[in-house]
Amino acid sequence: MMKILPKMSSYDKISVSEYSKRFHHPAIRCLLTNVVGEAYNASALFFTLGCLASGDGAYLEGGSLGLAQRMAKRFNQLGGKILYGSPVDQVIVEHNRAVGIIVKGQRINADAIIITSDTLSATKKLFAPALSEPWIERMHNNTKLAACTFVSIGVECDLSNLPEDLLFPLKKSFTFVGQEITTLSLHNYAGYPGYAPKGCSTLTTIITGDTYEFWKAKKECGEYDKEKENLGNSILAFLSQVLPQTAGKVAVIDVATPLTYERYCGTLHGSWMAVTEKGTKSTAYPLTSESTKSLYFAGQRLQTPGGLPVAVDTGRRAVQYLCKDTNVVFQGKLR
Ligand SMILES: Cc1cc2nc3c(=O)[nH]c(=O)nc-3n(C[C@H](O)[C@H](O)[C@H](O)COP(=O)(O)OP(=O)(O)OC[C@H]3O[C@@H](n4cnc5c(N)ncnc54)[C@H](O)[C@@H]3O)c2cc1C
């Protein structure tokens, strides 16, 4: 791999969009710009495709929900206890040590705290005063938030004869919050059992771009639901053009906006990853606090661009730090 590193760093300097222009065929260009997003540096494309090609990356069984449920089951089996529907209001710091949390007005004491919600939100909202350390400020200043609008569709027809990923150039592009949308990408879950009733199929499409302020303004003026409906109808119109078998067969549609992600996950700006633009490299941040003992961090923000692998890996490493600080041997393969 050492020989490849200088070559890889040259791809850090150009964007996916620029890299795609090295290809003449419009279909290849279209494909490349739709893998991770046009604004990312081209290395992100190689990491993603390399990971998939080597068999080291794939779609998780049951998606993110399946992953989370398996982790919760394992945690419970090991004696862990999860308090659902109990957002933490504050982390209690006494004499430079994290000693507990406040949940629904109640204090829960703790020997150590690992914050796994968005570090950007948590450091501002869960501490009084906000937690400020040089690395936290760097993270606040340097993270370019990625956001999207995500449309999920249930159709009463069997699409299992179609590939899992479909990408259609649109005959007529459309403008959404100032962004020209020229393609419709579809993820087709028909091949996975349990995603839709028999004979039906589930599709999702992702519209990348930071539309947080747009949706927030719509919410404030009472047009949020109407605007979601408008976008949903536009997508359905395109869907019936590219997959005519779905026309008139849509049973359910759901539009998730950055406000949805903000509400469900508490992420800053409803952002679910970071954009590593050209000229920037992946940045890793410490998982421990410099000023407060017994305080650890894990999750997507601790290494750009984030994503599930970073969330899982930082969770494991945060526990390793905790073990080291408390003289406990880390047993990653405990059965
Ligand atoms: C449409 C879409 C497609 C994606 N595709 C991919 C992909 O293909 N590959 C990939 O790697 N990543 C993908 N991601 C990104 C990935 O989902 C995130 O980066 C990842 O989930 C981040 O994990 P996390 O544990 O850091 O944070 P989260 O998943 O946001 O989890 C944080 C948790 O903390 C909880 N929480 C927040 N505040 C509090 C509080 N005060 N008290 C208690 N709990 C709190 C939230 O409820 C949430 O459960 C995608 C995301 C989206 C939206």
The ligand as a MOL file (V3000), in Angstrom:
LIG
                    3D

  0  0  0     0  0            999 V3000
M  V30 BEGIN CTAB
M  V30 COUNTS 53 58 0 0 0
M  V30 BEGIN ATOM
M  V30 1 C -29.6300 8.7770 3.8770 0
M  V30 2 C -28.3320 8.4170 4.5480 0
M  V30 3 C -27.4750 7.5380 3.9130 0
M  V30 4 C -26.2720 7.1740 4.5270 0
M  V30 5 N -25.4660 6.2710 3.9020 0
M  V30 6 C -24.3360 5.8700 4.5130 0
M  V30 7 C -23.5140 4.8670 3.9250 0
M  V30 8 O -23.8260 4.3330 2.8670 0
M  V30 9 N -22.3830 4.5060 4.5790 0
M  V30 10 C -22.0370 5.0510 5.7730 0
M  V30 11 O -21.0100 4.6660 6.3370 0
M  V30 12 N -22.7880 6.0160 6.3550 0
M  V30 13 C -23.9270 6.4350 5.7540 0
M  V30 14 N -24.7040 7.4040 6.3410 0
M  V30 15 C -24.1660 8.1290 7.5070 0
M  V30 16 C -24.3270 7.3620 8.8110 0
M  V30 17 O -25.6890 6.9770 8.9670 0
M  V30 18 C -23.9130 8.2630 9.9880 0
M  V30 19 O -22.6440 8.8390 9.7530 0
M  V30 20 C -23.8590 7.4410 11.2640 0
M  V30 21 O -25.1440 6.9440 11.5730 0
M  V30 22 C -23.3740 8.2850 12.4300 0
M  V30 23 O -23.3760 7.4560 13.5650 0
M  V30 24 P -23.2480 8.0860 15.0140 0
M  V30 25 O -23.3820 6.9440 15.9740 0
M  V30 26 O -22.0540 8.9530 15.0840 0
M  V30 27 O -24.4850 9.0810 15.1670 0
M  V30 28 P -26.0410 8.8130 15.0810 0
M  V30 29 O -26.3430 7.6380 14.2030 0
M  V30 30 O -26.6470 10.1340 14.7520 0
M  V30 31 O -26.4150 8.3610 16.5710 0
M  V30 32 C -26.4520 9.2920 17.6060 0
M  V30 33 C -27.4860 8.7950 18.6020 0
M  V30 34 O -27.4660 9.6560 19.7460 0
M  V30 35 C -28.7920 9.8880 20.1450 0
M  V30 36 N -28.8160 11.1660 20.8630 0
M  V30 37 C -28.6860 12.4130 20.3640 0
M  V30 38 N -28.7440 13.3350 21.3480 0
M  V30 39 C -28.9040 12.6360 22.5050 0
M  V30 40 C -29.0500 13.0170 23.8750 0
M  V30 41 N -29.0300 14.2960 24.2530 0
M  V30 42 N -29.2200 12.0320 24.7940 0
M  V30 43 C -29.2400 10.7110 24.4320 0
M  V30 44 N -29.1150 10.3000 23.1450 0
M  V30 45 C -28.9520 11.2490 22.2040 0
M  V30 46 C -29.5930 9.9250 18.8570 0
M  V30 47 O -30.9550 9.6820 19.1230 0
M  V30 48 C -28.9170 8.8290 18.0570 0
M  V30 49 O -29.5210 7.5900 18.3100 0
M  V30 50 C -25.9200 7.7500 5.7700 0
M  V30 51 C -26.7960 8.6440 6.3950 0
M  V30 52 C -27.9840 8.9750 5.7880 0
M  V30 53 C -28.9160 9.9230 6.4830 0
M  V30 END ATOM
M  V30 BEGIN BOND
M  V30 1 1 1 2
M  V30 2 1 2 3
M  V30 3 2 2 52
M  V30 4 2 3 4
M  V30 5 1 4 5
M  V30 6 1 4 50
M  V30 7 2 5 6
M  V30 8 1 6 7
M  V30 9 1 6 13
M  V30 10 2 7 8
M  V30 11 1 7 9
M  V30 12 1 9 10
M  V30 13 2 10 11
M  V30 14 1 10 12
M  V30 15 2 12 13
M  V30 16 1 13 14
M  V30 17 1 14 15
M  V30 18 1 14 50
M  V30 19 1 15 16
M  V30 20 1 16 17
M  V30 21 1 16 18
M  V30 22 1 18 19
M  V30 23 1 18 20
M  V30 24 1 20 21
M  V30 25 1 20 22
M  V30 26 1 22 23
M  V30 27 1 23 24
M  V30 28 2 24 25
M  V30 29 1 24 26
M  V30 30 1 24 27
M  V30 31 1 27 28
M  V30 32 2 28 29
M  V30 33 1 28 30
M  V30 34 1 28 31
M  V30 35 1 31 32
M  V30 36 1 32 33
M  V30 37 1 33 34
M  V30 38 1 33 48
M  V30 39 1 34 35
M  V30 40 1 35 36
M  V30 41 1 35 46
M  V30 42 1 36 37
M  V30 43 1 36 45
M  V30 44 2 37 38
M  V30 45 1 38 39
M  V30 46 1 39 40
M  V30 47 2 39 45
M  V30 48 1 40 41
M  V30 49 2 40 42
M  V30 50 1 42 43
M  V30 51 2 43 44
M  V30 52 1 44 45
M  V30 53 1 46 47
M  V30 54 1 46 48
M  V30 55 1 48 49
M  V30 56 2 50 51
M  V30 57 1 51 52
M  V30 58 1 52 53
M  V30 END BOND
M  V30 END CTAB
M  END
